[in-house]
Amino acid sequence: MPVRQQHRPLRQQLLIWLLGGMLASTLLAGGVLYLQVYEEASELFDYQLRQMAVSLPAQLVLPTPPVWGPDPEEDQDIVVQAWAGSGALLYRSSTDFLLPRAATAAFHTVTLKGDTWRVFGMVRHGRYVQVAQPTSVRQELAAGLALRSLLPFGVLIPALALLIWWVVGRALAPLQRVADALHQRAPDPMQALPNTDLPPEIRPLVDALNALLQRLDQAMSAQRAFVADAAHELRTPLAALKLQLQLSERASDEVQRKVAYTKLHERLDRATHLVQQLLTLARQEPGEVRPFARVDLRALAQQSVAEHSTLADSRSIDLGVAADAEALAVQGHADSLRILLGNLVNNAIRYTPPGGRVDVNVQRSNGQTVLSILDTGCGIPADERARVFDRFYRREGSDVTGSGLGLAIVQNIAAQHGATVELADNPMASGLWVRVIFRA
């Protein structure tokens, strides 16, 4: 069984990545700055040695007896030495450190008594002057200077962390407001969420939620209307069944009882048909998603005609598939299209008088596949053609019993397949011409 991946909250992810990135980049910048300051401090100390050598007074290099420097107890961070042209030592600032004279006048490093010295030597007034400084002192001073340059980072890092924390919270606040609005919403209301004062990145999400709420509201309204209509329509046949059952129980002889039971069976058949139509309509609601496949409409028409041939023969109606029907296929759900065609053929047979004709045809028209049913019945007046697709609508004055759901089911199935249903007069005789037009 696959392990479900646990995702961290978006706020936590943003804070981890932003704070971690900020800390890493700040440490990297601090490291680079430390090295740069350290290197510049070393160059500054070299410059100091050079300037000290240049600024020594000329009398130090005169050929006089050796003059010893200051008290060795004093801090000796820098040692100055001077030699005469003959090589005799003229001056040294420290009696504890006697650095060897370098062979060339330049910067170099020497080791004395385990200590490393940075030495600069130059020839001045015919005498050789050498200025030296312990590298430990240089390193300590350079490190201190570099560390002091990093002090602003101690204030910058907490300030940036607080700023990032505040910015992330402020940026995610609209999402929290949307979530709070959804949590506080009662189950029934489907009003749209407010989409004002929202960032452009969040507004599409809220618009999508509003569209979903609108579709849910439409679906719930349709379901409530369906349940109300179904309850209303079932009340009458159930009451009629109960009444007919009472009449059957009161029958005084076998003949009356037989007639009563026959009518009871008829009413049961009507109630069963109504329930079946209601269940079919509920399954064929336009929001339902079903996998589509290739469906041969001519084969489906031939199958439907065969299923209704007994009913057509009982009413002496000529039912068949037109001779010029084409073998055309559409992408759709075979069972749904079978229900669509069955309702249309059944309606055509029931509303066509005995001796009439019902033709089922499949043809290509203007690049579109058209399924048509042509009958010689009573037809539908033009002013009622829009209303016959309403649920439970039955034409006044018609002696044909029915549930008033057949064309509503047809309309829903056609909508699922992206098709349209058109009603027109029979162009060759009285009757109705139903065309289901599938998009190319």
N, C-alpha and C positions, 0 to 999 in steps of 0.2 A: 504494500500500500504506500503510495508516494507520501513523503513527509511534507506537510504544508509549510511553506516558507514564511517566517515571521518577519514582517517589515517594521522597521522603526518608524516612529512618528515623524512627519515631515519637519516639524519644528526642531526635533532632536537631530535629524540628519543635517539640516542647515547649520545649526549651531556647531555641530562637530566639525563639519567641513570648513566652515568659515573661520571659527576660532582656531582650529588646527592649522589651516592655511595661513592665517594671520600670524600665529605663533612661530610656525616654521619659517616664514618669510622674514619675520622680525629677527629671529635668531640668526638667520643667514646674513641679513643686512648688518646686524651687530657684529658678527664674526668678521665680515669683510671690513667694516669700519675699524674694528680693533686692530686688524693687521695693517690697515693703511695708516692709522694714527701711530702705531708702534714703529712702522717703517719711517714715517716722517719725523718722529721723535729721534730716531737713530741718526737720520740725516742732519737734524738740527744739532745734535750733540757733536757730530763730525764738524759741522760748521763752527760750533763753539770752540773746538780744539784749534781749528785753523785760525780763527780770529784771535785767539789768545796768543798763538805763536807769532802772529804778525804784529800784535800790539805790545810785545815785550819791549822794554826800554833798551836803548842801544848800549848803555853802560854795563848791562849784564854780560855782554859778549866782549868787553874790553879785556885785554891781557892783564888782568889783575890777579892777585892771589885768590884762591878759592873762597867764595863767600857762601857760607852755609845758610840754608833756608830757615823757615820758621820752626817753632817748637814741634817736635814729632807728635806731641799729645793732641795737637789740633787736628781737626778733620781733614784728611788728605784725600779728597775725591779726585783731585787733579794733581799730577806730578809734572813739574817743569824741570828740564835739564838743558845745560848748554856746554858745548865743547869748543875749544879753540881749534884753529886750523891745524895745529900740530897734533891734535888728539887729546890734549890735556883737558880735564874736566874743569870748567869754569864755575858752574852754578848747578845746584840741585835744590829743589824745594823741600825734599824729604830725606831724612837720614836713614829711614827704614827701607826705602825702596830705591835700589840702584838698577835701573833698567839698562840693558845693553844698548849701545849705540847701533842704530840701524845702518845698513849698508847703503840704502838709497833713501832719498827724500820723498816720502809718500805716506799714505795710510797703510798700516799693517798691524798685525796682531802678534803679541808675544805672551809667553807664559813665565811667571815668576812666583816661586813659592806656592805653587798650586793655584794661583790666581791668573786669570786671563786679562790682558790689558789691550785697550785700543790706543794705538800710538800714531801720532802725526809728526813728521820731521821735515825741516826745511833749512836751507842755508840762508843766513841773514847776516849782512855786513861781514862776510868772510868767515862767519862762525856757524856751527851747526846747532840748531835749536830743536828740541824734542819735547812735545807735550803729550802726556798719556793720561788715560782714565780707565779705571777698572770696568770691565764689561758687566759685572754684577750690579754696579751702581747705575750704569746706563740702562740695563734691563729693568731694574726696579723703578727708576724714574719714568722710563718709557711705558712700562706696564701701568703705573699709576696714572699717567696722563691718558693712556688709552681707556682705562677703566672709568676715569672721570668723564670721558666723552660718551660713555654708554649710560650715564645716569638718566638722560632724558627718556631712554627706552623703558626704564622702570616706571615712569609715569605714563608713557605712551601705551604700553601693553594693556594695563587695566582700563585705561580710557577707551581704547579700541574695543576691548572685550565688552564693556558696558554699552558702547555704541552699537556693536553688532547685535547684542542681545535685544536692545530697544528696537533697532531697525527690523529684525526678523519678527519680533512680536507685532510691530505695527503693520508690516507687510502681510502677515497672516491673519490680522484682525478681520478683514472682510470675509475670509473663509469661515472664521469662527462665528461671525454674525449670521451667515447663511445656515451654518449647522444649527445654531440656536433657534433660528426661525423655523427650521424643519422639525426640531425636537419639540417645540412649543405648539406645532400645528396639530389640530385635532384630526381624527381619521376622516371625517366627512368633508370639511372644507377643502376645496381644490383651487383656491385663489392663487394667482401667480405671485411668486416671490418678488420683492422689490429689487430692481436691477440698476438703481441709480447709485451714484457715489461708489462705483466698483471699478477696480483696475481693469484695463482691457484684457488681461489674461484670465480673469475670473468671470467676466461677463458672459463669454460663450457657455461656460458651465452652468451658470444660472439660467441663461436662455434655454439651454437643453433641458434643464429641470422643469422650467415653466412649460415647455412643449410637452414633456412627459406628463406633467400634472393635467394639462389640457386634454391629452388623450385619455388619461385615466378618468377624468371627469366625464368625458363623452361616453366611455365604456360603462362607467357606473350608471350614468343616466339611462343609457340604452338597456342595461340589465334591469334597472328598476322599472322602466317602462314595459319591458318584456314580461317581468314577473306580474306587474299589475294587469297587463292585458291578458296574460295567460290565466290568471286567477278569475278575471271577469268572464273570459270565454269558457272556462271549464265549469263555472257555476251553473250555467244554463243546461248543458247536456247532463250534468250530474243530477240536477233537480228533475229533469225529464226522465232520467233512468229510474230515479226513486219513485216518481209518479207512475211510470209504466209498470214497475214491479208491483206497486200497490194494486193497480188495475188487474194485473195477472192473478194476484192472490184473491181478488173479489169475483173473478169469473165464476158464473153459476153453472156452466156446462163445459163439456170438452171442446166444443167448437169455439166458444168465446175465449177459452183458455189458450187454444192453439193460435188464434189470431193475436192475442195479447203477447204471447211468447215470441211470435214472429216479429212484432213491432219492437219488442224488447231487444231481440238480437240486432235489429236494424240500428237501434239507438246505441247499442254496445259497439257495433262496427263504426258508427260515426264518432263516438267518443274515443275509440282506439285510434282511428285515423287522425283525429285532432291531436292526441297525445304524441303520436309518431311525427306529425308535422312540427309540433312544438319542439320535440327533441332534435329533429333535423335542423330546424331554424337555429337552435342554440348551438349546434355543432358548426354551423356554417356562418357564424358571425364574422364580419370582415376583419377583425384583428388577428385571427388565428393564422399561424404560419405552418404550412405543410410542404413537404418536399414535392417538387414538380418532376414530371417525367414526360416522355413523348407519348401522346394519346392520339390514336387514329379516330378521327371524328366519324368517318363513314362507317367503320366497323362498330363504333359505339351507337350510331343511329340504327344500324341493322339489328343490333342486340336489343335496343329499346323497343323497336317496332315488334320484334318477336315476342317480347314480354307482354306487350299490350294488345297482341292480336286477338286474344280471347275476348277481352272487353270490347274491342272494335267489332268483332263478329257478332257479339250478342246484341249490338245496336245497329247491325247491318251497315257499318261504315267501312269504306275502302281505305285502309291504312297501309302505307308502304313508303319505301325510300325512292326518291325520284331517280329515273333512269340515268340522268346526266350528273348524278352526284359524283364528286371527285374524291379520290383517296387523299385527303389532306389531314395533316397532323398538327397539333399545337402542343406547347409545353403547359402541362396542367396536372391536376389531380384527378385520376380516372374515376374514383368513386363519386367525387363531387360533381363532375361533369355528367355522370350517369344520373345522379339525382336531378340535376338541372334539366336534362333532356326528358327524364321520366315525368317531371311535373308539367312541362310544356305539352308533351304528347297526351298525358292524362287529361289536362284541361281542354285541349283541342277535341278529344273524343267526347268528353262529357257535355261540351257546349255546342257540339255539332248534331243536328237532328238526324234521325235514322235515314239511311240512304245517302248520306253525305260523303265527303272525301277529306282525308288528311294526308298531306304529303310532307315528308321530311327530306331536306336537301342540304348538301354541303358543297359550297362553291367558293371560288376565288373572285373577289371583286375589289378593284383598285388596289391590288397588292395585299389585301386583307382576307383572312379566312372568315367566311360567313356561314353560320348554322341557322337554317330557317325552317319554320313549321308553318305550313299554309293549310287553312281549313275552310270549310264552307258553312260555318256556323253562323251565329247571330252577330258576331263581331263585338267591338267595344266602341262606343261613341268617343269622338276625339276629346271631348271635355272631361272624360273620366279616365283617360289613359294614364295620366300621371298618378291618380289616386289608387289604381288597382295594385300598385306595388306596395301600398301601405299594409301593415299587418292587420289581419282580421277584417279587411274591407271586402264586402260582398255587394254586388250590384243589386239595387232594388228592382223588384219585379221578376227576378230570375227564379225559376223553379228548380234550379240545380243546387243540390246541397253541397256544402264544402266548408272548409275551415277558414278560408280567406288568407291562407299563408303560402299558397303555392308560388305566386309570383314574387312574394317577398323573399322566399328562399332562392328563387332564380336570380333575383337582383343581387343578393349577397354573394352567391357563388360566382356570378359574372364579375363582381367587383374584385373578388379574390384573384381572378385570372386576368385582370386588367381589360375586361371586355365590357361592352355596352349592349343594352337590350333596347330594341326599337319596336314599337307597335305601329302597324299601318293597316289600311283596308286591303282586303284581297283584290289585287288588280284585275282579276278575271271574273270574279263572282262575289256574292255576298260572303262575308266571313272575315277572319282576322289573319294578318301576316306578321308573325313574330320573327325578328332577326336578331341573332346574337353575334355581334361583330367583334372578332379578336384582333388586337393590334398586331401589325406586322412585326 
